[in-house]
C-alpha cells in the first residue's frame, strides 16, 4: 500500500508540478504527517524531490528529472485497452493515433501481460451510439476538436429549440452522451452546452483564449446533466394504466422509472392502477402519452388530458 502511494506521489509531482502537502494528502486521503514521511522516504531512495517554503511553496521534483517507472499493473493495462473507444476517436480524426498508442503500450508490457491485454478487445466491445441511430458524423466535429485542443475561438450559427442565432464560442471540451456529441463552451462569460447537430455553420477564428485552469469537464458535465434532468420536469400528471401501460411509462425516462419504483401501486379487479408521475412541458408529454395507446389514460392535468384526447379523436377520424 505504501509503495503504491509513494509511486502515486512521484507521478503526481511529475505530471502536475509543485504540490503542497495538504493537496497531496487530500488526493491520497491520508494525513499531512503521512505525506511528510512519504516525501522523506522518496528522498532517501534517491528521488530528487525538494521543498519550497512560503505561501506558494510545496514539494517538487528537480527540473528535467523524470522516471520511466509507471507502476502499471496487469488490470490497469487491461483497463487502458478497454478505455480506447475506436468509434469516437475515429470521428474526431484520432483513430490511427489510438491504434498506434495501443501498439506502443502493448510493446512496453511484459510478455506475460501482452496476451491478457489483447484479450480485452476480443471480450468487450463498447458501442456508445443509441439504437436506430445512423452512424452520422457531424461535419464540424473534427474542427471543433482541434479548436478545443488549440484553445481557439469559433463563430457558429446555432439553432436552439427557440431560435437561430450567431455566437462566438470558446470551446472547453467535447462530450459524447448516448451517441450524441455536445461541445461545452463559454460565451458572454457563461459556460453552456451546445449540441453539435444544432451547429449549422462554423468559422474557425484567428483568436485564442485562455481556458480556466480550474475548469473540470467531468464535474461540469455531471452537474449540468443533473440540473437538466431535474429542471426539465416542470409538473406532475395523474394517470391510470394497465400492467402493460406501466411498463411503457417506465420506458419514458429514468426519472419516471424512479418515481414509479417509489410508489405503492395496486391494480384493482379490472387490471388498472392509478399513480402520479413527473412530466415535462405539455407538448412533449402529449407526444409521449399518445405512444402509450389504450394502456394509459391521463386523468390530470386537464390541459394534458384534453391534448391527448384531441389527438386520439383526430386519429380515430382519420381511420374511420
N, C-alpha and C positions, 0 to 999 in steps of 0.2 A: 504493500500500500504506500509506504513512504517513498520507495523507488519510483513508483508511478507519479507521485506528487512532485518529486524533485525534477523529473522529466517534464512534467507539465509547466513548472515554474520556468525552466530553461527555455522551453518552446514559446511560452508567452512573452518572455523578455526578448527573444529573438524576433518574434513576429510583430510585437506591439511597441517595443522600445521600453523606455523607462516606466516603471510602475511602482506605486507606493506599497508599503507593507499592508496597509488597510485594503487596498484594491485587490491585492493577491489573496488576502485572507477571505474576502468576500467571494472571489471567483472559485476558490478551492474549498470554501466552507470549513475553514479551520481558524484557530486563534492567531492573532498577530504574533504572539510569542512563538508559536509553531513555525510561522514563516521565517522569523529571525533564525531559529535553529536550522531550518532547511537551507537558508542562504549560507550560513556558516559551513554546512556540510558540502554544499556545492563548491564553495571557495576552497575548502580543504581537499576536494577531489580534483582540483586543477581547472575548474571553470572560472574564467576571468570575469567575475561579477563584482561590481563595486557599488558603493552607496554614495548618493549625493545628499548633502544636508541642506535644509532650508525649506521654504514654503512650497516650492515646486520640486522638491527632492524625491528620491526614491531609489530603487535598485535598477541597474542597467548592466548590459554586457559590454565588454571592451569593443570599441568601434572596429568593424570588419571581421569580428570573430563569429563564426557560425559552426554549428555542429552538424555532422552528417547523420547523427543518430536520430531516428524518428520514433523509436519505440513502438512501431506499428505491430499490432498483434494480428493473428490469423483472422479472427472475427472482424477486426477493423478493416483489414484489407478486403474482405468479402463485402463489407458494407459499402466501401468505396466503389466497387464494381456494380453494386446494386443501385447506387445513387446516380450514376450517369444515365440520364434519360436520353436515348439517341433521337427520339422523335422531336421533342422541344429543342434540343441542341441543334439538330439539323435545320429546324425552322428559323433559328437565329443565325444560321450560317456557320455553326461550330461543330457540325457532325464529324468532319475529318479530325478536328482537334481533339474531340472526346475519344475517338478511336486511337489516335496516337498516344494520348495520355494514358489510356488503359494499357497499351502495349508497353510503354515505358515503366509503368507501375508493375506490370507483370514481370518484366525482365529484372526488376530490382528485388523481387520477392525471393525468399529461399525456395529451393527446388521443391520441397515437400509441401509448400503452400500454393504453388502455381496451379496444380490440378484442382485444388479446392476452390481457388478463385475463379477458374474457368467454369466450374460447375454452376456458379451463380447465374450466369446468363442463360444457361440451359434449364434452370429450375424455376426462375422467377422472371416474369415479364410485366412491366408497368405500362399501362395504356391510360394516359390521363384524359383522353377525349371521351365525351359523353356518347351514349348510344344514339344512333341515327344522325350523327353529325358528320357532314362531309369533311374530308381531310383538307380543309381550306386553310391556306397560309396567307395571312394578311400581307398585302404588298409593302406596307411600311414597317413591318416587324424588324427586319434587318437594319434599316436606317435608324429606327428608334433605339435598338440595342446598341448600335455604335455610339449614338449620342449619349446614352446612359453611361457608357464606359468612358467617353471622352469629355463628359460634362459640358455638352454643347446645347444651346437653346434651340428649340424648334418652333416654327409657326405652323399652326394647324387650323383647318376648318373642321369644326366638330359638331356633329348632330347629336344633341341630347334628346331626352324624352319630350322636351317642350319647344326647342328651337335649334336653329343652326347659327353658329357664331364663330368668329375668328379669334384665336387666342395664341399667346406666346407662352410656351411651357418650358420649365426646367425639369427634365426627366430624371427622377431619383432612382427608379428601378422598374423592373417588369415582373409581373406576377401571372402565373398560369393557374386558373381556377376552373375546374370542371371542363377543361378543353377550351376555355376562352381566355384570351390574352388581355391583360389590363396594364396600363402604364400609370405609375404613381408619380405625380409631378407637382411642382409648385407653380402657382400663378397668383399674381396680386397678393403675395405674401401669405397665401394659404396652400396647404398640401391637400390635393384632391386625387381622386381616382377616375381614370378615363378608360372606357372600353375601346380597344383598338378598332373594332368594327365600326365605331362611330366616327372615326377619322376619315373624312372624305378627301382631304388633300394635305400634303405636308411639305414644308420647305425647311431644310437644314440651314440654320443661320450661322454667320461667322462670329457669333458671340459665345463666349464660355461663361460658366457660372461656377460658384464655389458650393459644392454640396455640403450641407452641415455635417460636421464630423460625428456628431452625436445622433444622427438620424439612423434608426434601426428599422429596416424594411420589414422583417418578420413581425416585429412588435406592432408597427403601424398597421400592417395588414390584418393581424389578429384583432386589434381593437376596432378597425374600420368594419370588418366583417361582422363582429358582434353588434356594433352600432346599427349597421344596415338591417340585420335580421331583427333587432329589437324595435327599430323605428318604423319598419315597413308595415307592421301590424298596427293599424290605427283603431280597430274596434273589435267587437265580437259578434257572432251570429248564433242564434239558437236554431238547431236543426233536428230532424228526426230521420233515422236511417235504419236500413236492414243490416245484417251482418256483412253482406257484400258491399253495401254503401259505406260501412265503417272502414273496411279495408281500403276503399277508394279515397276516403277522407285522409287516412293515414299517409297515402302517397302524395298528398298535396305538398307537404314540406316537413322538415324535421321539427319545426316549432309546433305545427298542428299535431304531429305524431306524439310529441311530448305532452301536449295538453290532453290528448285522448288517454294516454297511458296513466296520467294522474287522476283521471275522472273515474267515478264509480258508475259504470254503465250497466244497466239492467234491461234486457229485452223483455217485452211483455208477451202475452199469449199469442199475439198476432205476428210476432217476429220483428217488432220495431222498438227502437230506443231513442230517447231524447238526450241531447248533450249540447254544450256550448263550446265553440271553437274560436280561436283568434282569426281575424280576417284582414286582408289588405283593403285597398280602396274598392269601391263598389264595382267599377267597370271590370277590374281584373278578377275579382271574386265571382262576378256573374259568369264570366267565361269558364272559370273553374267548376262552378256548380252545375252548369249545363252539361259538363262532361260526365257528371255522376249518373245521368239518366234517371229512371224512376226509382232508384235505390236510395235517394236522399231528397228530403223535402225541406226547404227553407221556411222556418216559422217567423223569424225576425232577424234583422230589422225590416220594416215594411218596404223600404225602397229596394232592398235586395230581393225580397220575395216578388215584388212587382216586376223587377227587371228580368228575373228568371222566368216568371210566368209569361211575360211578353214574348220572350224568345221561344218558349215552349208552344205558345199559340201560333206564332208565325211558322214554326217548323211543322206543326200539325196541319196548318192550312196548306203549306207547300206540298205535303204528301197526300192531301185529301183527294 
